[in-house]
Amino acid sequence: MKDWFAGERGAYFFLWLGIGLMALFGVLEYRFPKPGQLETARGRVVWQQETRGALYFTLSDQQQLVLYAKGDADGRQRATIRDGAMYPVSVQFFRQQKTAIGFAPGKFYTAYLVAVGGKEVVPLAAVRSAYRRDNLIALVMGIAATLAGAWRVRAFRPSVPRAGGGRPASRRSR
């Protein structure tokens, strides 16, 4: 059991891990919303809590939203939300993607765009490219794990014994 990782089990583990990571890339790319699917919420930020990978906040219209750092590479949208108590902001979010957290009740919807005074802080294309960059890392890791797993599975394939030093046996000897 101690060296299953180096054996045939480990080879199949890497193969399935790679296939799973490539499937994860496909799901993440498919789930990114189209511009027509986004809804808009407007108001001042009345509550906010920043974590390592996200900024959770509530607008004055009681809409609870989360802005992930994954889609905000340069941090400009999060900075706008932090200053959103001083002036109203409009946030475009996707209602089908929701999460709940332990330190605040209710459901938080994923925010993608933040605008101040009708002007977007970051265009949707930049947000999409930030998400895609992270998703491509999963794809590259999946391809590498699949190749490593396939190579190792092939190495563990039983070799067929050959007659006469490696030549295929003739039909008469069978």
N, C-alpha and C positions, 0 to 999 in steps of 0.2 A: 504494500500500500504506500510505502514511503516514497517510491520513485514512479508513481503512476504518471506523473507529469512528463517524464522522459520516455514512457512507454507508448503503447498503441492507444491507450485511453487519452493521453495527453495530445496525441496527434489528432484524434477526432474532436477533442475539446477545442483546439485551435481552429480546426476547419469549421465547426459550428459557430464558434465565436465570431469568426470573420463573416460568415453568412449572416449572422444576426446583426452585426454592425452595419453591413451594407443594406439590410432591410430597414434598420433604424434610419439611415440616411434617406431612404425613399419615403418613409412615413413622415419625417420632419419636413422634407421638401413639399410633400403633398398637403400637409396641415397648415402651411403658411397661408394666411387669408388673402383673398383678392381685395383690391381697393373698394369694390362695391359692397363687400361684406362688413366693412368697418362701420361702427356706430360712433356718434359723437356725444360727449358729455362736456358741459361747460360749468365753470365756477372757480371759486378760490379754493386753495388747498387748506382744509381745516385740521387735518391730522396726517402725519407721515411718520414712517418708521423705516429706516434703512437697514438692510442686512447685507451680508457679503455679496450676494449675487442679484439683489433686487431692491427696489424701492416701493414699499407699500404706502398707499395714500388714499385719502377720502376727500372728495370734492364737496363743496357747499350744498350740492343737490343730493347728497348722501350716496353718491355712486362710489363704490370701493374698487380701486384699480391697483394693478401691480405693473411696474416698468422694470423689465429684466435688464441687467447689465449686458447680457449677451447681444442684445439688439441696439445697444447704445455704446458703441466702441469708444467714442471720444468723450462721453459723459456730459454732453451739452443738454440733453433732454432731462437727465436727472438733476442737473443744476437749475434748470428752469422750474422743475417741480419743487425743489427746495425753496426757491424764491416765490413760488406761486401763492403764498399767503398775502403778498403785497399787491398782486394784480391778478385778474381772472385769466385763466388758461382754458383752452379747449383741448380735449384729449380724444383721439380716435382709438377705439378698443374693439376687441372681438369677443362677443358675448358667449360663443361656444367654447372658448378656452377659459376655464375658471379654476381657481385653486382656493384652498382654505388654509389658514395659518393658525398656530396655537396661541398667539398673543393678541389676537383681535377676532371678534365674532364676525360671521358672515362670509360671503363669497367675494373673492377678488377676481376681476376680469383682466385679462392681459391687454395692456396698453401698447400701442405701436407708434403712434405719432403724437407729438405735443406741439401746440401752436399758441402763439401769443399775438393778440391783435390781428388774427386772421392769417398770420404768416407762420408757416411750419418752421420749427427749429432745425429739423433735419428732414430731408425728403424721404419718402417711403422707399425709394431705390437704394438709398444708403443703409436704411434699416435692413432691407432685404439682403443686401450684400454682406452685412455684418452677421446675420443669421446664417447665410450660405457659407461663409468662411468657416464658422464653427462646425457646420454640418459636413463640410468637405473633409475636415479632420477625421470625423467618424468614418467617412468613406475610405480615406487612405488607410486608416488603421484596419478597417475591414478587409480591404484588398490584401494588405500585408499579412494579416492573420490567416486569411484563406489560402494564400500561396504557401505560407509556412506549414499550415496544416495539411494541405494537399501533398506537399513534398514529403512530409513526415509519414503520411498514410501510405504513400507510394513506397517509401523505404521499408515499411513494415509488411508490405504485401509478400505473401509466401512465394518463393521462387519455385518454378516447376522443374523437377529433376529431369535432366536430359541424358540421353544415352550417348555413349561415345565421346565424352568430353565436351558436351554442350551442343551437339547437333541433334535435331529432332529425330526421334526414333522412326525407323521405317515401318511401313504397315505390316511387313512380315514378322517383325519382332513383337508386335502387340498381341 
